[in-house]
Amino acid sequence: MSERLPPEALDAWAEALQELFGLGADDIPIPLILDLARDVAVGVARPAAPLSAFVAGLAAGRAGGTPEQVRATVAEITSLAAGWQAED
């Protein structure tokens, strides 16, 4: 078994997560999360990408978890990453 998920298997993985947690297809906005990960990886650092995705889910969930809240939370994190300058 491969240790890495091939890109074409992402939909199957998302479906398995949906089933496991009783989520709908719209509950996992794959393009939005992938864009967030890319923007944070480029603007901050690669290890910050999964951390930021976790924080986005946590913060949006605490705010009620609607699709609009998820998008707003991701937008805030993306904005922070775009202007991020690490302290020397």
Helices and strands as residue ranges (DSSP letters): G 7-9, H 10-21, G 25-27, H 30-43, H 48-62, H 67-82
